[in-house]
Amino acid sequence: MTKQNERFGILLMIITTVVFASQDGLSKYLATEYNVYMVVMIRYWFFAAFVISISSQKSGGIRRVAKTKSPLLQILRSLVLVAEMCVTILAFTLLGLAETHAIFASYPLIIAMLSGPILREYVGWRRWLAIFFGFIGILIILNPGSDIFSPYALVPLGGAILFALYGLLTRYAGQYDNSSTSFFWTGVIGCIAMTVIGFNFWDPVSKADWSIMLLLSASGVLGHYLLIKCYEVAEASAVQPFAYLQLIWASIIGVIIFGEQITTNVVIGACIIVAAGLFTLWRERKIS
């Protein structure tokens, strides 16, 4: 299907954000019961199986899809994503879903900020202004200098920086390899890395929690499948703004399921970050 059905693409993106927010809720629960590395490892097992299955169906099979002109770059970007997943899931247990996602929503602004020095892309004064206001929003959420400031709030910021770096490395890898190749390396290298790490932190899993583990893994596979289909039917610039809905769904899950409380500074800061991010996406779409 060609990229011409923008409404369907937006619908797929909205559904994708619901799936990923649900996945984050499951990740938070499991990470409070079991070691984070083990949870991420099991997620990667299913992710790798999905990637290999998709790759085997393409022309030329796995051998052709796996062929890369930049293996070291592919390994690096895959390991950065592994680190981001571990850091972000840890943040879910330390801060909760709502505050973590509020801070994590800054990653498009970090990408815009770093795209100049890393990718040599032009960043105009309007986007720099949006980046500035976005980081004002982060400071409002972090609330440094107050009695309620928690150094744990820096953990999701670290996750956002890692995810932004992953996005930039993926863009850079796109100069050498196609998206299918990058997707394959992301799943396989991540699986290998997390299996090496995760087995050292294995905990016995109850039968009930195995069901949740399987649901978590299935949601990850479904989310990535929907995202692929989303970008097949609509331009990324058209659907990307709707990715911010994940912040809303995750916050709802955090409040209803986990009893989280969303403070005023988090709401104000998140609104500023999202507004700045949407403006940055709009500028990119207008310039391109």
Residue frames relative to the residue before (quaternion, step in Angstrom):
aa qw qx qy qz dx dy dz
M 1.0000 0.0000 0.0000 0.0000 0.00 0.00 0.00
T 0.3871 -0.7420 0.4977 0.2276 3.60 -0.80 0.91
K 0.5892 -0.5868 0.4277 0.3544 3.51 -1.28 0.37
Q 0.3896 0.7281 -0.4787 0.2982 3.60 0.24 1.24
N 0.6695 0.4757 -0.3013 0.4844 3.59 1.22 -0.19
E 0.1391 -0.8493 0.5060 0.0580 3.55 0.34 1.29
R 0.6410 0.5313 -0.3333 0.4424 3.61 0.95 -0.81
F 0.6614 0.4897 -0.3084 0.4771 3.58 0.95 -0.86
G 0.6252 0.5421 -0.3298 0.4544 3.57 1.05 -0.74
I 0.6445 0.5096 -0.3120 0.4770 3.57 1.01 -0.83
L 0.6351 0.5243 -0.3256 0.4645 3.58 0.99 -0.85
L 0.6536 0.5068 -0.3112 0.4682 3.58 0.95 -0.87
M 0.6458 0.5123 -0.3284 0.4612 3.59 0.99 -0.78
I 0.6366 0.5203 -0.3335 0.4614 3.61 0.97 -0.78
I 0.6546 0.4942 -0.3088 0.4815 3.59 0.95 -0.88
T 0.6265 0.5491 -0.3277 0.4455 3.56 1.02 -0.83
T 0.6614 0.5027 -0.3176 0.4571 3.60 0.93 -0.84
V 0.6126 0.5322 -0.3466 0.4705 3.60 1.09 -0.66
V 0.6625 0.5076 -0.3018 0.4609 3.57 0.94 -0.94
F 0.6937 0.4732 -0.2837 0.4629 3.60 0.86 -0.93
A 0.6267 0.5167 -0.3432 0.4717 3.61 1.05 -0.66
S 0.6311 0.5137 -0.3252 0.4817 3.59 1.04 -0.77
Q 0.6239 0.5402 -0.3234 0.4631 3.56 1.05 -0.81
D 0.6473 0.5151 -0.3174 0.4635 3.57 1.00 -0.80
G 0.6301 0.5271 -0.3311 0.4643 3.57 1.05 -0.73
L 0.6534 0.4943 -0.3037 0.4863 3.57 0.99 -0.83
S 0.6342 0.5344 -0.3245 0.4549 3.58 1.02 -0.80
K 0.6455 0.5182 -0.3300 0.4537 3.56 0.96 -0.83
Y 0.6524 0.5163 -0.3233 0.4508 3.58 0.88 -0.91
L 0.7066 0.4678 -0.2735 0.4551 3.58 0.77 -1.03
A 0.6689 0.5089 -0.3077 0.4460 3.59 1.01 -0.77
T 0.6299 0.4977 -0.3485 0.4838 3.59 1.22 -0.30
E 0.6989 0.4473 -0.2564 0.4957 3.58 1.26 -0.43
Y 0.7975 0.1678 -0.0457 0.5778 3.58 1.12 -0.74
N 0.6686 -0.4998 0.3637 0.4133 3.55 -1.28 0.27
V 0.5675 -0.6272 0.4215 0.3268 3.56 -0.98 0.91
Y 0.6503 0.5329 -0.3259 0.4324 3.60 0.92 -0.89
M 0.6529 0.5129 -0.3179 0.4578 3.57 1.00 -0.78
V 0.6402 0.5272 -0.3190 0.4587 3.57 0.98 -0.86
V 0.6709 0.4849 -0.2951 0.4771 3.58 0.91 -0.92
M 0.6121 0.5617 -0.3458 0.4361 3.59 1.02 -0.78
I 0.6889 0.4716 -0.2907 0.4674 3.59 0.82 -0.97
R 0.6015 0.5465 -0.3547 0.4622 3.59 1.07 -0.69
Y 0.6862 0.4923 -0.2814 0.4556 3.56 0.94 -0.92
W 0.5620 0.5862 -0.3979 0.4268 3.61 1.09 -0.54
F 0.7135 0.4323 -0.2510 0.4909 3.55 0.86 -0.97
F 0.6072 0.5539 -0.3451 0.4532 3.58 1.07 -0.72
A 0.6672 0.4963 -0.2972 0.4692 3.59 0.92 -0.93
A 0.6336 0.5267 -0.3307 0.4603 3.58 0.99 -0.82
F 0.6425 0.5177 -0.3103 0.4722 3.58 1.04 -0.81
V 0.6619 0.5141 -0.3005 0.4553 3.57 0.91 -0.95
I 0.6671 0.4965 -0.2996 0.4676 3.57 0.90 -0.92
S 0.6391 0.5292 -0.3219 0.4559 3.58 1.00 -0.82
I 0.6651 0.4935 -0.2962 0.4757 3.59 0.93 -0.92
S 0.6760 0.5120 -0.2939 0.4410 3.58 0.91 -0.95
S 0.6500 0.5412 -0.3204 0.4264 3.59 0.99 -0.81
Q 0.6727 0.5059 -0.2931 0.4535 3.58 1.19 -0.50
K 0.5817 0.5927 -0.3709 0.4156 3.57 1.27 -0.21
S 0.6636 -0.5052 0.3721 0.4073 3.55 -1.26 0.42
G 0.7918 0.2550 -0.2086 0.5143 3.57 -0.77 1.02
G 0.3958 -0.7638 0.4397 0.2580 3.57 1.29 -0.16
I 0.8039 -0.3077 0.2157 0.4610 3.52 -1.36 -0.24
R 0.6247 0.5654 -0.3571 0.4032 3.60 0.92 -0.84
R 0.6903 0.4653 -0.2839 0.4759 3.57 0.93 -0.86
V 0.6601 0.5122 -0.3135 0.4513 3.58 0.92 -0.87
A 0.7004 0.4914 -0.2708 0.4411 3.58 0.95 -0.88
K 0.5391 0.6389 -0.4037 0.3719 3.59 1.20 -0.39
T 0.0153 0.8218 -0.5651 0.0711 3.56 -0.63 1.16
K 0.4037 -0.6995 0.5386 0.2401 3.54 -1.19 0.61
S 0.7749 0.2544 -0.1345 0.5628 3.58 1.26 -0.25
P 0.0767 -0.8513 0.5170 0.0454 3.64 0.51 1.10
L 0.6532 0.5144 -0.3287 0.4480 3.62 0.93 -0.81
L 0.6409 0.5126 -0.3184 0.4744 3.58 1.02 -0.79
Q 0.6546 0.5100 -0.3108 0.4635 3.59 0.97 -0.85
I 0.6433 0.5086 -0.3224 0.4728 3.58 1.00 -0.77
L 0.6529 0.5278 -0.3140 0.4434 3.58 0.93 -0.92
R 0.6983 0.4645 -0.2907 0.4606 3.60 0.76 -0.98
S 0.6304 0.5317 -0.3344 0.4562 3.59 1.07 -0.67
L 0.6702 0.4889 -0.2949 0.4743 3.58 0.99 -0.81
V 0.5983 0.5482 -0.3561 0.4634 3.57 1.12 -0.63
L 0.6542 0.4984 -0.3150 0.4737 3.60 0.99 -0.80
V 0.5960 0.5537 -0.3545 0.4610 3.60 1.06 -0.73
A 0.6726 0.4914 -0.2921 0.4699 3.58 0.87 -0.98
E 0.6427 0.5327 -0.3257 0.4440 3.59 0.98 -0.85
M 0.6570 0.5138 -0.3183 0.4507 3.59 0.90 -0.87
C 0.6590 0.5067 -0.3107 0.4610 3.58 0.93 -0.86
V 0.6742 0.4988 -0.2902 0.4610 3.57 0.92 -0.94
T 0.6922 0.4878 -0.2902 0.4456 3.59 0.86 -0.92
I 0.6527 0.4908 -0.3224 0.4787 3.60 0.95 -0.78
L 0.6001 0.5346 -0.3529 0.4792 3.58 1.10 -0.66
A 0.6396 0.5319 -0.3224 0.4516 3.59 1.01 -0.81
F 0.5853 0.5737 -0.3702 0.4374 3.60 1.09 -0.67
T 0.7066 0.4587 -0.2637 0.4698 3.58 0.96 -0.87
L 0.6899 0.4867 -0.2786 0.4578 3.59 1.10 -0.64
L 0.8226 0.2309 -0.0742 0.5144 3.57 0.92 -0.97
G 0.5021 -0.6148 0.4579 0.4003 3.56 1.08 -0.68
L 0.6694 -0.5370 0.3504 0.3751 3.54 -1.29 0.36
A 0.6764 0.5309 -0.3140 0.4026 3.58 0.81 -0.98
E 0.7250 0.4285 -0.2625 0.4710 3.59 0.70 -1.04
T 0.6133 0.5467 -0.3505 0.4496 3.59 1.03 -0.74
H 0.7033 0.4578 -0.2747 0.4694 3.58 0.82 -0.96
A 0.5929 0.5696 -0.3675 0.4348 3.58 1.07 -0.64
I 0.7000 0.4332 -0.2595 0.5050 3.57 0.97 -0.86
F 0.6481 0.5421 -0.3162 0.4313 3.58 0.98 -0.90
A 0.5702 0.6205 -0.3717 0.3895 3.59 1.17 -0.56
S 0.5758 0.6087 -0.3693 0.4020 3.59 1.26 -0.20
Y 0.4619 0.7291 -0.4406 0.2468 3.62 1.17 -0.26
P 0.6204 0.5219 -0.3883 0.4381 3.70 0.95 -0.56
L 0.6313 0.5254 -0.3310 0.4645 3.58 1.10 -0.67
I 0.6365 0.5122 -0.3249 0.4764 3.58 1.06 -0.74
I 0.6089 0.5359 -0.3430 0.4737 3.58 1.09 -0.73
A 0.6631 0.5035 -0.3075 0.4607 3.58 0.89 -0.93
M 0.6590 0.5226 -0.3050 0.4468 3.58 1.00 -0.85
L 0.7552 0.3996 -0.2039 0.4779 3.58 0.96 -0.93
S 0.5192 0.6674 -0.4162 0.3343 3.60 1.20 -0.32
G 0.5962 0.5754 -0.3557 0.4324 3.57 1.18 -0.52
P 0.7687 0.3672 -0.2203 0.4750 3.61 0.53 -1.11
I 0.7185 0.4448 -0.2655 0.4640 3.63 1.04 -0.66
L 0.8086 0.2453 -0.1161 0.5220 3.60 0.82 -0.97
R 0.4072 -0.7307 0.4538 0.3073 3.58 1.29 -0.04
E 0.3668 0.7163 -0.5079 0.3072 3.55 1.08 0.73
Y 0.4922 -0.6617 0.4795 0.3000 3.55 -1.14 0.66
V 0.0636 -0.7729 0.6311 0.0136 3.57 -0.90 0.99
G 0.2726 -0.8076 0.5075 0.1265 3.55 -0.37 1.29
W 0.7131 -0.4790 0.3060 0.4103 3.53 -1.32 0.26
R 0.6066 0.5634 -0.3655 0.4254 3.60 1.09 -0.63
R 0.6851 0.4586 -0.2913 0.4852 3.58 0.95 -0.84
W 0.6023 0.5341 -0.3640 0.4686 3.59 1.08 -0.59
L 0.6291 0.5230 -0.3300 0.4710 3.58 1.07 -0.73
A 0.6386 0.5157 -0.3174 0.4749 3.58 1.03 -0.80
I 0.6310 0.5275 -0.3226 0.4685 3.58 1.02 -0.82
F 0.6338 0.5370 -0.3210 0.4548 3.57 0.99 -0.88
F 0.6968 0.4566 -0.2811 0.4765 3.59 0.82 -0.96
G 0.6023 0.5645 -0.3544 0.4394 3.57 1.09 -0.67
F 0.7045 0.4412 -0.2715 0.4851 3.56 0.95 -0.81
I 0.5251 0.5632 -0.4151 0.4845 3.57 1.26 -0.25
G 0.6330 0.5330 -0.3155 0.4645 3.57 1.04 -0.83
I 0.6338 0.5224 -0.3291 0.4659 3.59 1.01 -0.80
L 0.6559 0.5119 -0.3104 0.4598 3.58 0.95 -0.88
I 0.6237 0.5309 -0.3442 0.4590 3.58 1.04 -0.73
I 0.6624 0.4893 -0.3065 0.4774 3.59 1.00 -0.79
L 0.6823 0.4900 -0.2908 0.4580 3.57 0.89 -0.95
N 0.1108 -0.8443 0.5139 0.1038 3.56 1.15 -0.74
P 0.0852 0.8311 -0.5455 0.0670 3.62 0.76 0.97
G 0.7573 0.3718 -0.2849 0.4551 3.54 -1.13 0.66
S 0.6321 0.5135 -0.3414 0.4694 3.57 1.25 -0.15
D 0.6499 -0.5316 0.3824 0.3858 3.54 -1.30 0.31
I 0.7119 0.4522 -0.2623 0.4690 3.59 1.15 -0.55
F 0.4145 0.7073 -0.4812 0.3104 3.61 1.25 0.09
S 0.0980 -0.7839 0.6121 0.0354 3.54 -0.97 0.92
P 0.4561 -0.6811 0.4921 0.2930 3.60 -0.83 0.90
Y 0.5221 0.6316 -0.4126 0.3978 3.59 1.23 -0.35
A 0.5746 0.6111 -0.3741 0.3954 3.59 1.17 -0.53
L 0.5983 0.5632 -0.3596 0.4422 3.58 1.24 -0.33
V 0.5350 0.6476 -0.4015 0.3649 3.60 1.22 -0.41
P 0.7032 0.4261 -0.3024 0.4822 3.68 0.75 -0.86
L 0.5762 0.5623 -0.3809 0.4547 3.59 1.16 -0.51
G 0.6251 0.5208 -0.3231 0.4834 3.55 1.08 -0.75
G 0.6353 0.5266 -0.3179 0.4669 3.58 1.06 -0.79
A 0.6489 0.5163 -0.3136 0.4626 3.58 1.01 -0.83
I 0.6402 0.5179 -0.3197 0.4687 3.59 1.02 -0.81
L 0.6572 0.5041 -0.3086 0.4676 3.58 0.95 -0.86
F 0.6707 0.4890 -0.3101 0.4635 3.60 0.94 -0.85
A 0.6162 0.5288 -0.3403 0.4742 3.59 1.09 -0.68
L 0.6438 0.5095 -0.3165 0.4752 3.58 0.99 -0.84
Y 0.6218 0.5324 -0.3291 0.4709 3.58 1.03 -0.80
G 0.6574 0.5137 -0.3089 0.4566 3.58 0.95 -0.86
L 0.6665 0.4962 -0.2990 0.4692 3.57 0.98 -0.82
L 0.6512 0.5020 -0.3090 0.4780 3.58 1.00 -0.82
T 0.6253 0.5294 -0.3343 0.4658 3.58 1.11 -0.67
R 0.6249 0.5190 -0.3283 0.4820 3.56 1.04 -0.77
Y 0.6628 0.5066 -0.2982 0.4638 3.56 0.94 -0.92
A 0.6491 0.5110 -0.3141 0.4679 3.59 0.99 -0.83
G 0.5859 0.6026 -0.3590 0.4058 3.58 1.17 -0.56
Q 0.5717 0.5800 -0.3801 0.4386 3.57 1.24 -0.27
Y 0.7551 0.3637 -0.1798 0.5150 3.57 1.21 -0.51
D 0.8083 0.1654 -0.0507 0.5628 3.60 0.97 -0.87
N 0.4904 -0.6361 0.4926 0.3349 3.57 -1.21 0.40
S 0.7121 -0.4813 0.3041 0.4109 3.56 -1.30 0.27
S 0.6114 0.5626 -0.3559 0.4277 3.61 1.06 -0.69
T 0.6491 0.5118 -0.3096 0.4699 3.56 1.01 -0.82
S 0.6628 0.5001 -0.3064 0.4657 3.58 0.91 -0.89
F 0.6383 0.5318 -0.3179 0.4569 3.57 1.02 -0.85
F 0.6390 0.5316 -0.3155 0.4578 3.57 1.00 -0.86
W 0.6949 0.4713 -0.2828 0.4637 3.58 0.81 -0.97
T 0.5949 0.5755 -0.3603 0.4303 3.59 1.08 -0.72
G 0.7201 0.4510 -0.2544 0.4619 3.58 0.84 -0.98
V 0.7159 0.4707 -0.2688 0.4401 3.57 0.82 -1.00
I 0.6812 0.4682 -0.2961 0.4785 3.60 0.83 -0.94
G 0.6362 0.5294 -0.3266 0.4564 3.59 1.00 -0.80
C 0.6420 0.5253 -0.3130 0.4625 3.56 1.02 -0.85
I 0.6644 0.5023 -0.3060 0.4611 3.59 0.89 -0.92
A 0.6793 0.5041 -0.2922 0.4461 3.57 0.86 -1.00
M 0.7189 0.4462 -0.2658 0.4620 3.57 0.84 -0.95
T 0.5984 0.5438 -0.3718 0.4561 3.61 1.12 -0.51
V 0.6299 0.5273 -0.3235 0.4696 3.58 1.02 -0.81
I 0.7189 0.4288 -0.2422 0.4906 3.58 0.95 -0.92
G 0.7194 0.5247 -0.2648 0.3702 3.55 0.72 -1.15
F 0.6231 0.5609 -0.3572 0.4117 3.60 1.01 -0.71
N 0.6144 0.5492 -0.3470 0.4477 3.58 1.18 -0.45
F 0.7436 0.3479 -0.1947 0.5368 3.58 1.27 -0.30
W 0.2803 0.7982 -0.4951 0.1977 3.58 1.18 0.52
D 0.0814 -0.7671 0.6358 0.0245 3.54 -1.01 0.94
P 0.5425 -0.5939 0.4630 0.3724 3.63 -1.06 0.60
V 0.2209 -0.7868 0.5691 0.0904 3.55 -0.92 0.96
S 0.4344 -0.6963 0.5060 0.2653 3.57 -0.86 0.94
K 0.6502 -0.5255 0.3716 0.4037 3.58 -1.23 0.44
A 0.6449 0.5252 -0.3228 0.4517 3.57 0.98 -0.84
D 0.7024 0.4619 -0.2733 0.4675 3.57 0.94 -0.87
W 0.5502 0.5721 -0.4070 0.4521 3.60 1.18 -0.36
S 0.6117 0.5408 -0.3462 0.4620 3.57 1.07 -0.68
I 0.6637 0.4870 -0.2976 0.4836 3.56 1.02 -0.83
M 0.6009 0.5523 -0.3466 0.4624 3.58 1.09 -0.73
L 0.6718 0.4871 -0.2905 0.4764 3.57 0.93 -0.91
L 0.6380 0.5159 -0.3219 0.4724 3.58 1.03 -0.78
L 0.6234 0.5387 -0.3250 0.4642 3.58 1.04 -0.82
S 0.6892 0.4827 -0.2775 0.4637 3.55 0.84 -1.01
A 0.6483 0.5138 -0.3157 0.4648 3.57 1.00 -0.83
S 0.6438 0.5159 -0.3258 0.4618 3.59 1.00 -0.76
G 0.6240 0.5357 -0.3377 0.4579 3.58 1.08 -0.70
V 0.6566 0.4996 -0.2980 0.4801 3.56 0.96 -0.91
L 0.6618 0.5055 -0.3024 0.4637 3.58 0.91 -0.94
G 0.6476 0.5333 -0.3175 0.4419 3.59 0.94 -0.90
H 0.6852 0.4717 -0.2874 0.4748 3.59 0.88 -0.92
Y 0.6236 0.5343 -0.3379 0.4598 3.59 1.04 -0.74
L 0.6658 0.4959 -0.2982 0.4711 3.58 0.92 -0.91
L 0.6392 0.5290 -0.3242 0.4544 3.57 1.02 -0.79
I 0.6263 0.5272 -0.3309 0.4694 3.58 0.99 -0.81
K 0.6796 0.4870 -0.2837 0.4696 3.56 0.89 -0.98
C 0.6013 0.5763 -0.3436 0.4338 3.56 1.08 -0.77
Y 0.7282 0.4217 -0.2358 0.4862 3.57 0.87 -0.97
E 0.5777 0.5697 -0.3791 0.4449 3.57 1.26 -0.20
V 0.7727 0.3674 -0.1839 0.4839 3.58 1.02 -0.75
A 0.7976 0.1674 -0.0953 0.5717 3.62 1.18 -0.24
E 0.5707 -0.5871 0.4514 0.3548 3.55 -1.21 0.56
A 0.5872 -0.6078 0.4107 0.3422 3.55 -1.05 0.84
S 0.6519 0.5383 -0.3218 0.4264 3.59 0.96 -0.84
A 0.6565 0.5183 -0.3097 0.4522 3.59 1.15 -0.56
V 0.7690 0.3752 -0.1902 0.4814 3.57 0.98 -0.82
Q 0.5387 0.6784 -0.3957 0.3049 3.60 1.12 -0.57
P 0.6144 0.5561 -0.3766 0.4140 3.67 0.90 -0.69
F 0.6609 0.5212 -0.3107 0.4416 3.59 1.07 -0.68
A 0.4888 0.6541 -0.4328 0.3820 3.59 1.27 -0.13
Y 0.5769 0.5991 -0.3741 0.4102 3.60 1.20 -0.45
L 0.5103 0.6474 -0.4236 0.3756 3.59 1.21 -0.27
Q 0.5318 0.6290 -0.4105 0.3911 3.58 1.19 -0.43
L 0.5853 0.5724 -0.3571 0.4498 3.58 1.13 -0.64
I 0.6754 0.4899 -0.2959 0.4650 3.59 0.94 -0.88
W 0.6815 0.4824 -0.3036 0.4590 3.60 0.82 -0.97
A 0.6548 0.5103 -0.3189 0.4573 3.60 0.94 -0.85
S 0.6381 0.5226 -0.3256 0.4623 3.58 1.03 -0.76
I 0.6334 0.5255 -0.3242 0.4664 3.58 1.01 -0.82
I 0.6534 0.5021 -0.3059 0.4768 3.58 0.95 -0.88
G 0.6489 0.5361 -0.3130 0.4400 3.56 0.96 -0.88
V 0.6967 0.4705 -0.2685 0.4702 3.55 0.95 -0.92
I 0.7423 0.4324 -0.2379 0.4533 3.59 0.78 -1.05
I 0.7619 0.3887 -0.2067 0.4752 3.59 0.80 -1.00
F 0.8145 0.2777 -0.1196 0.4952 3.58 0.83 -0.98
G 0.4651 -0.7216 0.4218 0.2917 3.59 1.26 0.09
E 0.2900 0.7706 -0.5192 0.2291 3.58 1.09 0.61
Q 0.2563 -0.7388 0.6000 0.1688 3.55 -1.24 0.52
I 0.2424 -0.7759 0.5697 0.1208 3.54 -0.81 1.05
T 0.2799 -0.7851 0.5338 0.1424 3.56 -0.56 1.16
T 0.6761 -0.5188 0.3468 0.3917 3.56 -1.26 0.47
N 0.6591 0.5204 -0.3228 0.4365 3.58 0.92 -0.85
V 0.6220 0.5267 -0.3426 0.4673 3.62 1.10 -0.64
V 0.6479 0.5142 -0.3176 0.4636 3.61 0.97 -0.85
I 0.6776 0.4864 -0.2952 0.4660 3.59 0.86 -0.98
G 0.6770 0.5013 -0.2942 0.4515 3.57 0.87 -0.96
A 0.6523 0.5166 -0.3138 0.4573 3.58 0.97 -0.87
C 0.6399 0.5259 -0.3272 0.4549 3.60 0.97 -0.81
I 0.6526 0.5062 -0.3116 0.4699 3.58 0.98 -0.83
I 0.6577 0.5134 -0.3078 0.4573 3.59 0.94 -0.92
V 0.6748 0.4885 -0.2988 0.4656 3.59 0.87 -0.94
A 0.6447 0.5168 -0.3254 0.4597 3.61 0.94 -0.84
A 0.6606 0.4959 -0.3040 0.4747 3.58 0.96 -0.85
G 0.6516 0.5187 -0.3089 0.4593 3.57 1.01 -0.82
L 0.6541 0.5065 -0.3087 0.4693 3.58 0.97 -0.85
F 0.6322 0.5198 -0.3302 0.4702 3.58 1.03 -0.75
T 0.6409 0.5224 -0.3206 0.4621 3.58 1.00 -0.83
L 0.6513 0.5018 -0.3110 0.4768 3.59 0.96 -0.84
W 0.6440 0.5271 -0.3161 0.4554 3.57 1.01 -0.81
R 0.6486 0.5106 -0.3120 0.4704 3.59 1.00 -0.82
E 0.6485 0.5175 -0.3207 0.4569 3.56 0.97 -0.85
R 0.6625 0.5023 -0.3032 0.4657 3.57 1.00 -0.85
K 0.6652 0.5169 -0.3024 0.4459 3.57 1.01 -0.82
I 0.6777 0.4922 -0.2796 0.4693 3.55 1.06 -0.85
S 0.6887 0.5108 -0.2862 0.4275 3.59 0.98 -0.91
